[in-house]
């Protein structure tokens, strides 16, 4: 059965706010956020070719890599990668996490 939406009349919203409300209402935000974190990992690390799996929950990004050499090289640059990922996510209008300067999206990366 299709879900009936009720439109409430109120003041105009910015597009970013409207997108956020739709994502939250349909419970899509957490899945989309995990996808965006994975996408940001690939861009920031340059290790998409060696990434087997990513799992994101509670500020921790778990990354499974196929190469021990790549894992060793990336482990030296995790702080810089975390900064790049967080910047990408906070600049993305589809990311629905906190933007008020409180907590950051990715606090820790665990390489496996």
N, C-alpha and C positions, 0 to 999 in steps of 0.2 A: 504494500500500500504506500502510495506516495505521500510524503510529508507535506502538510499544508503550511505555507508560510504566511505569516501575518505581517503586513507592512504597517509600521507605526509612522505616523506623520510627526516630524520634528525638524529641527534646523538642519541645514545642509551639512554634510560631513566631507572632510577631505578624503580623497581617493584612498590614501593609506589607511585611514581609520575604517572606511567602509570595507576594504579588503580584509582587514583584521577581524572585523565583526563577523563577516561571512565565514571565514576560516574557523573561528571559535564556535560559531553556531552549528556548523556542520561537523565539528570535531576533527578537522583536518590539520590543524595547526601543528600538532606534535609530529605527525608523519612528514609533513612538508618541511618542518624545521630539521628533522634528521636527514632528509634528502639534501637540504641546503648546506648542512654541515659537511656531509660527505663530498658534495661538489666543491666546497671551499677547501677541503683537505686536498683534493686532487689538484686544484689550482695553486695552492700555497706550497705544497710539498714537491710537486713535480713527479710524484711517485705513483701516478695513476696506473701505469703499466705493471707495477709490482704489487698493487693493492688488491688483495683477495676479498676482504670484507671490512666494512666499517660498522660500528655500533655506537650510538650516541644516547646517553641518558644521564641526567643529573649533572651536567657540566663536564662529564668525562667522555672522551672520544677514544674508543678502543679500535685499534687498527691492526689487522692481520696482514702481514707482508709475505711475499713469496721468496724474498732474498734476504739472507742474513747480512750481507754486505750493505745493502740499501738501508736496512734497519739500523745498522751501526752508524752509518753516515748521517741518517736523519736524527738519531738520538742526540747528536751534538748540537742540533739546530732547533730543538723543540720549542724553546722560548720564542724565537723569531717566527716560527710557523704559527704558534698560538696567537701571537699579535696580529699576523696577517689574516688568519681565519676570522678572528673576532672583528677586525675592521671590515672585512668583506660582508660578514653577516649583519653587522649594524648598519651598513650602507644599503643593504638589500631591503626593498619595501615589502617583499613577501615574508621576510623573517618576522615572526610574531613574538619573539622573546623580549626581554627587558631592554629598554633604550634610555632609561632615565639616569644612567651613570651608576646604577647599583651593581649588580653582579654581571659578569661577562658571560657570553654563551659557552665558550670552551675554557675551562679552568685547567684541565689536565689532559694530556694525550698519553695513552698507554700503548706501546708498540709490542706486538707479539710476532 
